[in-house]
Amino acid sequence: MFTGLIETVGLVMSLCLSRGYGRVRILFRDKHLTMGQGDSISVDGACLTVVCCDKNGFEAEITKETISKSSLANKKYGDLVNLERAIRIGSRLGGHIVQGHIDGLGQVVCMDKFRREADVAIKVPDSLMKYVVEKGSITINGISLTVSKIGGLESIVSVVVVGYSLEHTTLSSLKAGDWVNIEVDILAKYLEKLLGKEKIHRDKDDKGLDLSFLSKHGFI
């Protein structure tokens, strides 16, 4: 599990793909991270497993699922990626609960930069829009961001990026047309499933809104 607070930026040194699987080598650009074989690390929002590492960087394997859902397969030598190690028990949860499981790809529509912040508009897949709410959380390339505005029929999600994030992540290099990894809030998915099961039970029992329902959900 992660928080969406990026620790450092990494430099892609190599990416090998074979039969749907991959292996990537990443060097730390600024800050060295302590990690060990088997540790989990978020690379542009995708949770990968470290297979070997040293003080300068690490190698990780990429599964078929990650290749199909994320932009990692398109990375090339010299590309920068956001890195975050898995959260430790007892650490502060400064962002929000991030699994590192990419839900889909979004495309940058526009990015307007100001002195110390930027407004980024992203076209999000229609299937994911039901999980996005204004002032809610969304993960873009591994970064925990707050939704500032939701567009109309075009499924456009806007976020405001503060100066610190622009300076310490890869967001400052985004431009219109770029693809980004998106993970929606896991709490919204759980809520959807729980409400779906509740509806099935209600339809099955055909009781509708009664005293037992109100009592069960804390209204009385």
N, C-alpha and C positions, 0 to 999 in steps of 0.2 A: 504494500500500500504506500501511496505517496501523498504529498500535500499540494503539488503544483507550484512549489517555490523552487526555482532553478538554482542549483549550487554553482555551476560553472558551465562554460561552453566548450564543446569538444570539436576536434578537427577529424573528419573522415579521411583515413589513410588508404583503406582498401575495402571493397565490398565484392564478395564472390557469391554468385547465385548458381545453384545446380539442382535441377529436378524439383523446383518449387521451394527449396530451402536456401538459407543464406548464412553467411558469416561476415561480420564487419569488424574492422580494426579502427579504434578511435583513440586519438591522443588528446590529453588535456591541454587546452590552449593557455589558460592562466593559472588556475588553482588545481593542485594535485588532490585527488580524492583517495582516501584509504578504503580499500575493498579487498575481497578475497574470492577465490574460485567458488562458484555457486551462488554468489550474491545476486540480488535483483537490482537492476538499474533502469531508470526511465530514460530512453533516448528519443527526443522529440515527442514524448508522451507515450511511447510504446515500451512496455515492460519487457526487458530482455534479461537473460541469465548470463552472467560473466563466466567464461570458460577458461580464461587465463588473463593475468594482469601483472603489471609492474608499476613502478613509481611514475611512469610517463603516460600510461594509458591502459587499455584493455581490449580484449576481443570478446564478442558475444555472438550467439547463434540467433538466427531469425527464422521463425516458423512459417509454414504456409499461410496460416491465418493472419499473421502480422503482415506478411507480404501482400496479401489480398486486400486488407483493410487499411493499410497505411501508405505513406509516401516513402518509406525507407528503401524500398527496392529501386527507387529512382535517384538515390544519393550517389554522388561521385566523389572522386578524390578532391580534397580541398573544401568540401561543403562543411558548414558549421551546423552543429546540432546542440540542443539543450539537454543538459544532464542533471539528474537528481537521483540520489541513492534512496533506497526504501527507508521509510520512517522507522525510528526505533521507539519501543514502548517507553512512554514517559516524556517523549519529545513534545514540543508545542506544535499544535496543528494550526499553522498560520494561514494556510490557504483553505482548501476544502478536501474532502475525501476523494482521492484520485486512485483508481485501480491500475492504470497503465494499460487498459484494454481499449484500443481504438474502436470507436463505433462507426467511423466513416471519414470521408474526405470532404473538406469544404474548400471553396475557392474564393480568394480575396477579390472583392469587387473594387474597393478603393481604400486608400490609406492617406489620410490627411494629417500631416505633421505640424505641430505648433512648437512653441519654444521648449516646453518641458513635458509634452504629452502628445499622444496621437489618437485619432479616431480611426478605427479599422472596421470596415463593413465586410462581412463574409457571407457568401451564399452557402447555406447549410442544406443537406439533403432533406427533402420533404418528410421522410420517415422519422427524422430525428427532431423535427420542430415541436412535436407534442411534449418533449421533455425540456424545452427551453422556455424560461419565463423572465420577464424584466426584473432586474436586480437579483436574479439568481446566478448560480455559478456555472461556468463552462470551462473546459480545458482546451486550449489551442496550442498545439505543438508542445504539450507538457506543461503549459503555464496556466495556473489558476487565474481566471479573469471573471469580472462581473459584467453581466449583460446590461448594457445601458439602454438599448432600444431594440425592438423587434419590428421588422418591416411588415408590409401587407402580404399580398399573394405571392411575392417573389421569394419568400423564405430567407430574408436578409436579417442577419444578426449583427448588431453593432456592439463593439466593446471600446472602452477608453483605456489606453495603455499609459501608465505614468512614466516619468522620466527614468526612474531607477530600472524598471523592466526593460525599457528601450536600450539602456546602457549595458545591462548584464545578461541579456538574452539575444536570440537571433531575430526578434520581432522588428528591430530597426531596419532590417534588410528586406522586409516583405514589400511586394509590389503587386499591383493589379494583375490577376491571372495566376498567381502562385497558388499551389495546393497546400493545404494545412491539415494536420491530423486533429480530429475532433473526438473528445470524449464528453458525453453529457453526464449530468449529475446522477450518480447511482441511486440516490434516494428517490428520484422521480421514477426510476424503473421498478424499484421495490413497491412503491406506492401504487403504481399501475397494476402490478400483479396482484397485490392484496385486494385492491378494489375490484379487480376482475373476478377473483374468487368469491368475494362477497356478493357480487351481482349474480353469479351462477347459483350460489346457495339460496339467494332470495327468490330467483326465478324458479328454482326447484321446489322450494317450500311454498312459494306463492303467498307469502304473508304480507309482503309490502312493508310499509312503515307502521310498526306497532310498538307497544310498550317494551317488549323484549329487545327489539332493535335499538330503541332509544337508550335503554339501560345498558346494553352491551357496549355502546359507543360513548357512554359517559354523559349523556344529556339529562338523565334523571337518576 
